[in-house]
Amino acid sequence: MPPFWQLPGAAVSSVIENTAYDARRDTVKRLVTLHEREIAAEIDRGGGPGLAEAMTAARVAVERRPALLADLRGHPGIYRLKDRADRLDIEAVTVALMVYGR
């Protein structure tokens, strides 16, 4: 592989963008993991500060947040653990947040 400075600009840009995305995704997953029960309750209540913080970290635009919340509330079979309805599927919720984000 050639030295970093000899790589085409698009490849360098892609590496930088992927690194930034991965860092943001890690932050979102950490927030969902740390505040799982709080976020689960907030999804049931229609929102709250923990969910809002995760949405902000995922860069979910304010106008897209109601649709994301409706998705999270409307599909518990996807976003909740099958044997524990009070617990989130961390990976599924993280993916949803990142998909709705920028």
C-alpha positions as a Markdown table, in Angstrom:
| # | Residue | x | y | z |
|---|---|---|---|---|
| 1 | Met | 0.0 | 0.0 | 0.0 |
| 2 | Pro | 1.4 | 3.4 | -0.9 |
| 3 | Pro | 2.0 | 6.0 | 1.9 |
| 4 | Phe | -1.0 | 7.9 | 3.2 |
| 5 | Trp | -0.1 | 11.2 | 1.4 |
| 6 | Gln | 0.0 | 9.3 | -2.0 |
| 7 | Leu | -3.6 | 8.0 | -1.7 |
| 8 | Pro | -6.2 | 9.7 | -4.0 |
| 9 | Gly | -8.1 | 12.5 | -2.3 |
| 10 | Ala | -11.4 | 10.5 | -2.4 |
| 11 | Ala | -9.9 | 7.6 | -0.5 |
| 12 | Val | -8.5 | 9.9 | 2.2 |
| 13 | Ser | -11.9 | 11.6 | 2.5 |
| 14 | Ser | -13.6 | 8.3 | 2.8 |
| 15 | Val | -11.3 | 7.2 | 5.5 |
| 16 | Ile | -11.9 | 10.4 | 7.4 |
| 17 | Glu | -15.7 | 10.2 | 7.0 |
| 18 | Asn | -15.8 | 6.6 | 8.1 |
| 19 | Thr | -13.7 | 7.3 | 11.2 |
| 20 | Ala | -16.0 | 10.2 | 12.1 |
| 21 | Tyr | -19.1 | 8.1 | 11.5 |
| 22 | Asp | -17.7 | 5.2 | 13.7 |
| 23 | Ala | -16.8 | 7.6 | 16.5 |
| 24 | Arg | -20.4 | 9.1 | 16.4 |
| 25 | Arg | -21.9 | 5.6 | 16.3 |
| 26 | Asp | -19.8 | 4.5 | 19.3 |
| 27 | Thr | -21.0 | 7.6 | 21.2 |
| 28 | Val | -24.6 | 6.8 | 20.4 |
| 29 | Lys | -24.3 | 3.2 | 21.4 |
| 30 | Arg | -22.6 | 4.1 | 24.6 |
| 31 | Leu | -25.4 | 6.5 | 25.5 |
| 32 | Val | -28.1 | 3.9 | 24.7 |
| 33 | Thr | -26.3 | 1.3 | 26.7 |
| 34 | Leu | -25.7 | 3.6 | 29.7 |
| 35 | His | -29.3 | 5.0 | 29.8 |
| 36 | Glu | -31.1 | 1.9 | 28.4 |
| 37 | Arg | -33.9 | 1.7 | 31.0 |
| 38 | Glu | -34.4 | 5.5 | 31.0 |
| 39 | Ile | -34.6 | 5.6 | 27.2 |
| 40 | Ala | -37.0 | 2.6 | 27.1 |
| 41 | Ala | -39.3 | 4.4 | 29.5 |
| 42 | Glu | -39.0 | 7.6 | 27.5 |
| 43 | Ile | -39.9 | 5.8 | 24.3 |
| 44 | Asp | -43.1 | 4.6 | 26.1 |
| 45 | Arg | -43.8 | 8.1 | 27.4 |
| 46 | Gly | -43.2 | 9.8 | 24.1 |
| 47 | Gly | -39.8 | 11.3 | 24.7 |
| 48 | Gly | -37.4 | 12.6 | 27.3 |
| 49 | Pro | -33.9 | 13.9 | 27.9 |
| 50 | Gly | -32.0 | 10.6 | 27.6 |
| 51 | Leu | -33.6 | 9.8 | 24.2 |
| 52 | Ala | -33.1 | 13.4 | 23.1 |
| 53 | Glu | -29.4 | 13.2 | 24.0 |
| 54 | Ala | -29.0 | 10.0 | 22.0 |
| 55 | Met | -30.9 | 11.6 | 19.0 |
| 56 | Thr | -28.6 | 14.7 | 19.2 |
| 57 | Ala | -25.5 | 12.5 | 19.3 |
| 58 | Ala | -26.8 | 10.7 | 16.2 |
| 59 | Arg | -27.5 | 14.0 | 14.6 |
| 60 | Val | -31.2 | 13.3 | 14.1 |
| 61 | Ala | -32.8 | 16.5 | 12.8 |
| 62 | Val | -35.6 | 17.9 | 15.0 |
| 63 | Glu | -38.2 | 17.4 | 12.3 |
| 64 | Arg | -37.3 | 13.7 | 11.9 |
| 65 | Arg | -37.5 | 13.0 | 15.7 |
| 66 | Pro | -41.3 | 12.3 | 15.8 |
| 67 | Ala | -41.0 | 9.7 | 13.0 |
| 68 | Leu | -38.1 | 8.0 | 14.8 |
| 69 | Leu | -40.0 | 8.0 | 18.1 |
| 70 | Ala | -43.1 | 6.5 | 16.3 |
| 71 | Asp | -40.8 | 3.9 | 14.7 |
| 72 | Leu | -39.3 | 3.0 | 18.1 |
| 73 | Arg | -42.7 | 2.8 | 19.8 |
| 74 | Gly | -44.5 | 1.1 | 17.0 |
| 75 | His | -42.1 | -1.8 | 16.5 |
| 76 | Pro | -41.3 | -3.3 | 20.0 |
| 77 | Gly | -40.5 | -6.6 | 18.3 |
| 78 | Ile | -37.5 | -5.0 | 16.7 |
| 79 | Tyr | -36.3 | -2.6 | 19.3 |
| 80 | Arg | -37.1 | -4.5 | 22.6 |
| 81 | Leu | -35.6 | -7.8 | 23.8 |
| 82 | Lys | -38.0 | -10.6 | 23.1 |
| 83 | Asp | -38.0 | -12.0 | 26.6 |
| 84 | Arg | -37.8 | -8.6 | 28.4 |
| 85 | Ala | -40.1 | -5.9 | 27.1 |
| 86 | Asp | -38.7 | -3.4 | 29.5 |
| 87 | Arg | -35.2 | -3.7 | 27.9 |
| 88 | Leu | -34.0 | -2.4 | 24.6 |
| 89 | Asp | -32.2 | -4.2 | 21.8 |
| 90 | Ile | -29.1 | -1.9 | 22.1 |
| 91 | Glu | -27.8 | -2.7 | 18.6 |
| 92 | Ala | -31.2 | -2.2 | 16.9 |
| 93 | Val | -31.9 | 1.1 | 18.6 |
| 94 | Thr | -28.4 | 2.3 | 17.8 |
| 95 | Val | -28.9 | 1.4 | 14.1 |
| 96 | Ala | -32.3 | 3.2 | 14.1 |
| 97 | Leu | -30.8 | 6.3 | 15.6 |
| 98 | Met | -27.9 | 6.3 | 13.1 |
| 99 | Val | -30.2 | 5.7 | 10.1 |
| 100 | Tyr | -32.5 | 8.6 | 11.1 |
| 101 | Gly | -29.4 | 10.8 | 11.7 |
| 102 | Arg | -27.2 | 12.6 | 9.2 |
